[in-house]
Amino acid sequence: MIDDTNYKILVVDDDPSVLGFISLVLKRKGYEINAFEKAEDALDILQKENFDAVLTDIKMPGISGIEFLEKIHEINRDIPVILMTAYADLYITVEAIKKGVFDFIIKPYQSEQIFHAIEKAIKYKRFIEMEKDYRRLLEEFNREIEALIAERTMNLMAMTVADKVRNPAIVIGRIAKKLYEKSDISPDILENLRCIIEETEKLDSIVKEFYEMLKSKKSKFVYEDLNEIVKTVVKSIGDKNIRIETKFAEQPLRINMEKNLIRIAIILLIKNAMEAIQNRGEVSIKTYQTEDKVFLEITDNGEGIPPEILDKIFQPFFSTKKKSFGMGLPLVKQIVEEHMGEISVRSELQKGSTFLLSFPLRWKE
């Protein structure tokens, strides 16, 4: 057996002696066996229980092995089915392959031949289950990351709007104070100025409290390997139409990080690069280390960024794309700076762009 797991095998053959022999040799190997002479009985139990593999004769009264194979896959597409036959028939073989048979065993059966086919089938079933689990976890991870991106984007937008409201209010308040201090102003105007000063001070106080509330959510920083974070992100957003080349530093690049925030920054930069090349180019990612810093480079060979807007791309709400809030790169910049890092970009029209992120090897929160 592959391991100590109690694997369940469904065996179907209308010949009682063959059914008994196969059941006996598999039970001796530690498999849990359900054996049936009729396909109808086997289909009935398949509706109720899960099996790791099905071993069935290709010719049985009332139903062929091909028809049985189709009915099994109607119930559960992932169960590997092994067909047993006394002869090699090219037509039946081709039809079985078309219908998704996993393997064949030719009579007379040898015990080792049966064990080998069953072990292959179980490994395949485990791989299918692991892939499903991976996809489910990946979907959950992507939902969590998307929710975190939405939350951080809304926070950044709110803080940006708060600054845009607060700064003019401060200026208005200062002007009102200067006017209020003059002696040649009528009492009515003085009263209005006093109200303006009070209201701008209230607004300033409200915005400060709001700003502090948005910043108050503490991120949990731990030392993680940047290489591993980049690898998981590339795996999660890989696009078969876009080639992503990676070159990682040989040694682990452990930096103090809130790994979900770093994931967000990398996801946004890779997606930005993918949009730049529009399925016609290549994205390359490189990590390396100097004496006191860790670097991450994300490069695309797209159209490049016009020089006149290069210094604006990290500004909130700036975007050259339709239906875009222009918050992706500003969010990346905010995340990098929260990690005591720096971000820069160099770009050349018709050649592409490179975003360079650098982080200190060690820092205290």
C-alpha positions in Angstrom: 0.0 0.0 0.0 1.0 3.6 -0.5 0.6 4.5 3.1 -1.5 3.7 6.2 -4.7 5.3 4.9 -7.7 3.0 4.5 -8.3 3.2 0.8 -11.6 1.9 -0.6 -11.7 -0.1 -3.8 -14.8 -1.1 -5.7 -14.4 -4.4 -7.6 -17.0 -5.5 -10.2 -16.9 -8.8 -12.2 -19.6 -11.3 -13.1 -17.3 -14.2 -12.5 -17.4 -15.1 -8.8 -13.9 -16.8 -8.9 -12.2 -13.8 -10.5 -14.1 -11.5 -8.1 -13.0 -13.6 -5.1 -9.3 -13.8 -6.2 -9.0 -10.0 -6.8 -10.8 -9.1 -3.6 -8.6 -11.5 -1.6 -5.2 -10.2 -3.0 -6.3 -6.6 -2.4 -7.5 -7.2 1.1 -4.2 -8.8 2.0 -2.6 -5.5 0.9 -4.8 -3.7 3.4 -7.4 -2.2 1.0 -11.0 -2.0 2.0 -12.9 -3.9 -0.7 -16.6 -3.7 -1.9 -17.1 -6.5 -4.4 -20.2 -6.9 -6.7 -21.1 -9.3 -9.5 -23.6 -6.9 -11.0 -22.9 -3.4 -12.3 -26.3 -2.2 -11.1 -25.5 -3.0 -7.5 -22.1 -1.3 -7.8 -23.7 1.9 -9.2 -26.2 1.9 -6.3 -23.4 1.9 -3.7 -21.5 4.5 -5.7 -24.4 6.9 -5.2 -24.0 6.5 -1.4 -20.3 6.1 -0.8 -17.0 7.5 -2.1 -14.3 5.2 -3.5 -10.6 5.7 -4.4 -10.7 3.5 -7.4 -13.0 1.1 -9.4 -11.7 -2.1 -10.9 -14.2 -3.7 -13.3 -14.5 -6.3 -16.1 -15.0 -4.8 -19.5 -17.7 -7.4 -20.4 -20.7 -8.1 -18.1 -24.3 -9.2 -18.6 -26.7 -6.4 -19.3 -24.1 -3.6 -19.5 -20.7 -3.2 -21.1 -17.6 -1.9 -19.3 -17.8 1.2 -21.5 -21.4 2.0 -20.5 -20.5 1.2 -16.8 -17.5 3.6 -17.1 -19.8 6.4 -18.4 -22.3 5.9 -15.6 -19.5 5.9 -12.9 -18.3 9.3 -14.3 -21.8 10.7 -14.3 -21.8 10.0 -10.5 -18.2 11.1 -9.8 -15.9 12.3 -12.6 -12.8 12.0 -10.4 -12.9 8.3 -9.6 -10.2 6.5 -11.6 -11.7 3.4 -13.4 -9.5 0.4 -14.4 -10.9 -2.0 -17.0 -10.1 -5.7 -17.0 -10.2 -7.6 -20.2 -9.2 -11.0 -21.6 -8.0 -9.6 -24.9 -6.8 -6.3 -26.4 -9.5 -4.9 -28.7 -8.4 -1.7 -30.5 -11.9 -0.4 -30.9 -12.9 -1.0 -27.3 -9.5 0.5 -26.1 -10.0 3.7 -28.2 -13.6 4.1 -27.0 -12.6 3.5 -23.3 -9.9 6.1 -23.6 -12.4 8.6 -25.1 -14.7 8.0 -22.2 -11.9 8.7 -19.7 -10.7 5.2 -18.6 -7.7 5.4 -16.2 -5.9 2.1 -17.0 -6.3 -1.4 -18.4 -5.4 -4.9 -17.0 -5.1 -7.8 -19.5 -6.0 -11.3 -18.3 -4.6 -13.5 -17.0 -4.2 -11.2 -14.0 -1.0 -11.1 -12.0 -1.1 -9.8 -8.4 1.7 -7.3 -9.0 -0.1 -6.0 -12.1 -3.2 -5.4 -10.1 -1.3 -3.7 -7.2 0.6 -1.5 -9.6 -2.6 -0.3 -11.4 -4.4 0.3 -8.1 -1.5 2.3 -6.6 -1.3 4.5 -9.7 -5.1 5.1 -9.6 -4.9 6.1 -5.9 -2.0 8.4 -6.5 -4.0 10.0 -9.3 -7.1 10.4 -7.1 -5.0 11.9 -4.3 -3.5 14.4 -6.8 -7.0 15.4 -8.0 -8.2 15.9 -4.5 -5.0 17.9 -3.6 -5.5 20.1 -6.7 -9.1 20.7 -5.7 -8.1 21.6 -2.1 -5.4 23.9 -3.5 -7.9 25.6 -5.8 -10.3 26.0 -3.0 -7.6 27.5 -0.7 -6.4 29.7 -3.5 -10.0 31.0 -4.1 -10.3 31.7 -0.3 -6.9 33.4 -0.3 -7.8 35.5 -3.3 -11.1 36.5 -1.7 -9.3 37.6 1.5 -6.7 39.5 -0.5 -9.4 41.2 -2.6 -11.3 42.2 0.6 -8.0 43.5 2.1 -7.2 45.5 -1.1 -10.7 47.0 -1.0 -10.4 47.9 2.6 -6.9 49.5 2.2 -8.0 51.3 -0.9 -11.0 52.8 0.8 -8.8 53.8 3.7 -6.3 55.5 1.4 -9.1 57.2 -0.5 -10.7 58.4 2.8 -7.4 59.7 4.1 -6.7 61.5 0.8 -10.2 63.1 0.8 -9.7 64.0 4.5 -6.4 65.7 3.7 -8.1 67.6 0.8 -10.8 68.8 3.1 -8.5 69.6 6.0 -5.8 71.6 4.2 -8.1 74.2 2.7 -10.0 74.5 6.1 -6.7 75.2 7.9 -5.9 78.0 5.3 -9.4 79.5 5.7 -9.1 79.3 9.5 -5.7 81.2 9.5 -7.0 83.9 7.2 -10.1 84.3 9.4 -7.9 84.7 12.5 -5.8 87.4 10.9 -8.9 89.3 9.8 -10.4 88.8 13.3 -7.4 90.5 14.9 -7.8 93.7 12.9 -9.5 96.6 14.7 -11.3 98.2 11.8 -13.9 95.5 11.2 -17.6 95.8 12.0 -19.1 93.7 14.8 -21.2 91.7 12.3 -18.2 90.7 10.3 -16.3 89.9 13.5 -19.1 87.5 14.6 -19.0 85.8 11.2 -15.2 85.5 11.4 -15.5 84.0 14.9 -18.0 81.4 13.6 -15.7 80.5 10.7 -12.7 80.1 13.1 -14.7 77.8 15.4 -16.1 75.7 12.5 -12.7 75.3 10.8 -11.2 74.2 14.2 -14.0 71.7 14.7 -13.5 70.4 11.1 -9.8 70.1 11.7 -10.4 68.2 14.9 -12.9 65.8 13.2 -10.6 65.1 10.3 -7.7 64.5 12.7 -9.8 62.0 14.7 -11.0 60.3 11.5 -7.4 60.2 10.2 -6.1 58.6 13.4 -9.0 56.1 13.4 -8.0 54.9 9.9 -4.4 54.6 10.9 -5.1 52.9 14.2 -5.5 49.4 12.8 -2.2 47.8 13.7 -0.6 45.4 11.2 1.3 42.4 12.5 4.9 42.3 11.3 7.0 39.2 11.3 10.2 38.2 9.5 9.3 36.3 6.2 11.2 35.4 3.1 10.3 37.8 0.3 11.2 35.2 -2.3 8.5 32.8 -1.1 5.9 35.6 -1.0 6.7 36.5 -4.6 6.5 32.8 -5.7 3.1 32.3 -4.2 1.8 35.5 -5.8 3.1 34.5 -9.2 1.5 31.1 -8.9 -1.8 32.6 -7.8 -2.2 35.1 -10.6 -0.4 33.3 -13.4 -1.8 33.9 -16.9 -1.2 31.3 -19.7 -1.2 34.2 -22.2 1.5 36.1 -20.4 5.0 34.9 -19.8 6.4 35.8 -16.3 10.1 35.3 -16.0 11.5 35.1 -12.4 15.1 35.3 -11.1 15.3 34.9 -7.3 18.2 35.6 -5.0 19.8 32.3 -4.0 19.5 33.0 -0.3 16.3 33.7 1.6 15.5 37.4 1.7 13.9 37.7 5.2 12.5 41.1 6.0 10.1 42.4 8.6 6.7 42.5 6.9 3.0 42.2 7.1 2.9 39.5 4.5 -0.6 40.1 3.2 0.2 43.7 2.6 3.4 42.8 0.8 1.3 40.3 -1.3 -1.1 43.1 -2.2 1.7 45.4 -3.3 3.2 42.6 -5.5 -0.2 41.6 -6.9 -1.0 45.2 -7.9 2.5 45.8 -9.5 2.3 42.5 -11.5 -1.3 43.3 -12.7 -0.1 46.8 -13.6 2.7 45.2 -15.7 0.3 42.7 -17.3 -2.0 45.6 -18.3 0.9 47.4 -19.8 1.9 44.6 -22.1 -1.7 43.7 -23.1 -1.0 40.0 -23.7 1.8 40.9 -26.2 4.9 41.0 -24.0 6.7 39.7 -21.0 6.9 40.4 -17.3 10.1 39.7 -15.4 10.6 39.7 -11.7 14.0 39.8 -9.9 15.0 39.8 -6.3 18.4 40.5 -4.8 20.2 41.7 -1.7 23.0 44.2 -0.9 24.7 44.6 2.5 21.8 46.3 4.2 18.8 46.2 1.8 16.6 43.7 -0.1 15.3 44.6 -3.6 12.4 43.6 -5.8 12.3 44.5 -9.4 9.2 44.1 -11.6 9.7 44.9 -15.3 7.5 44.9 -18.3 8.3 45.4 -22.0 5.1 47.3 -22.7 4.5 50.8 -24.1 6.2 52.7 -21.2 5.0 55.7 -19.2 5.1 59.2 -20.8 7.8 61.3 -19.1 5.3 64.1 -18.3 3.2 61.9 -16.0 6.0 59.8 -14.5 6.0 61.9 -11.3 2.2 61.7 -11.0 1.6 58.0 -11.0 1.8 57.6 -7.2 -0.7 60.4 -6.6 -4.1 59.2 -5.4 -6.9 59.5 -8.0 -4.4 60.0 -10.8 -5.1 57.6 -13.7 -4.8 57.5 -17.5 -7.2 54.5 -17.7 -10.9 54.6 -18.1 -13.0 53.2 -15.2 -10.0 53.5 -12.8 -9.9 55.3 -9.5 -6.1 55.7 -9.7 -5.5 54.1 -6.3 -3.4 51.0 -7.2 0.1 52.5 -7.3 -0.6 55.0 -4.5 -1.6 52.0 -2.4 1.6 50.2 -3.3 3.6 53.2 -2.3 1.8 53.5 1.0 2.4 49.8 1.8 6.1 50.0 0.9 6.6 53.1 3.1 4.8 51.3 6.0 7.6 48.7 5.7 10.3 51.5 5.9 10.9 50.9 2.2 11.2 53.0 -1.0 9.7 52.6 -4.4 10.9 54.1 -7.7 10.1 53.7 -11.4 12.1 54.1 -14.5 10.4 54.0 -17.9 11.1 54.4 -21.6 8.4 54.8 -24.3 8.0 51.7 -26.5 10.5 49.8 -24.3 8.7 49.3 -21.0 8.9 50.1 -17.3 10.7 48.9 -14.2 9.4 49.3 -10.6 12.1 49.0 -8.0 11.1 48.3 -4.4 13.8 48.3 -1.6 13.4 47.3 2.0 15.8 47.5 4.9 17.1 44.1 6.1 16.3 44.9 9.7 14.2 47.5 11.4 12.2 47.9 14.5 8.4 48.6 14.5 
